[in-house]
Each structure stands twice: as structure tokens, then as C-alpha cells.
């Protein structure tokens, strides 16, 4: 069993947009933390069961198992879709596995949530800066029209 069975590669394809590449990096870091926390939970569960604390040991083993499931599903559903350009499917899967990750471990879940939020930037419409057209000059009038002569004053009646 190799570590690449659990983890995706650190870098994705070179053609990924910047926000997607940053989101992928955050999810990768969250995945690393989930792997570390799962290993710690596995060891803590085994030690707790050996020492006679069955409740805490079983909880730790279940958390470690769920953490491994999250690792495998994130690799298969999120990273595979991101690397193939299916950003909507990757976003949906990442949201589901981030929520599940919150129930197992808070810190990896938060990091993956930040990756999910960064991934949402790809769905925002891209506006281009409006380029003003050069002003057109209006020809100046040649000469103003003559004014009518003033009215003569009227004598009072």
C-alpha cells in the first residue's frame, strides 16, 4: 500500500485557472491534515482499547476509518474532476466531503471549506473593463444667428 493510494498529487494540470489551482492546493493541504489526524486517531484508538477505555477507543477507530473514507472519496471525486475540468461536479463533491470532514476532524474540514470557497470564484462571471470610446468632436457653428432688434420703449398712457 502506497501513500499515493490515499493522496492525490500535489500539483494539478498546468492549464487549471488560478483560482482552481489555489483551491486544489488548499484541498490537498486539508487532505494531508486529514491523513495525519487519521493516523493519530488510529494510534489513539488502539492505545485507548489496550488501556481499557473502550468508548474512547472505539470512537477514535471509527473517526480514523471515516477519515480514510474521506481521503479516498476526495481523491476520487474531487481531484479527478478538477484535473479533468469538471469544476461543478468537483465543487458539489467537495462540499459533501467537507461537511463529512467537519464531523470527523475540524481543522481539515475548515481547510477544505476554504478550498471550496476559493473554487467558487470560477463560477463568478468574468467582466471585462469597459473601454471608453474616444469622444467625437462636434463641429463648431460658423456664426450665431442675428438677434432681433430691441423693441422701442412705449410711452405711458
Secondary structure, DSSP 8 states (H G I E B T S, - for coil): --GGGTS--SS--TTS-HHHHHHHHHHHHHHHHHHHHHHHHHHHHHHHHHTT-HHHHHHHHHHHHHHHHHHHHIIIIIIHHHHTT-HHHHHHHHHHHHHHHHHH-HHHHHHHHHHHHHHGGGGS-----------------SS--------------
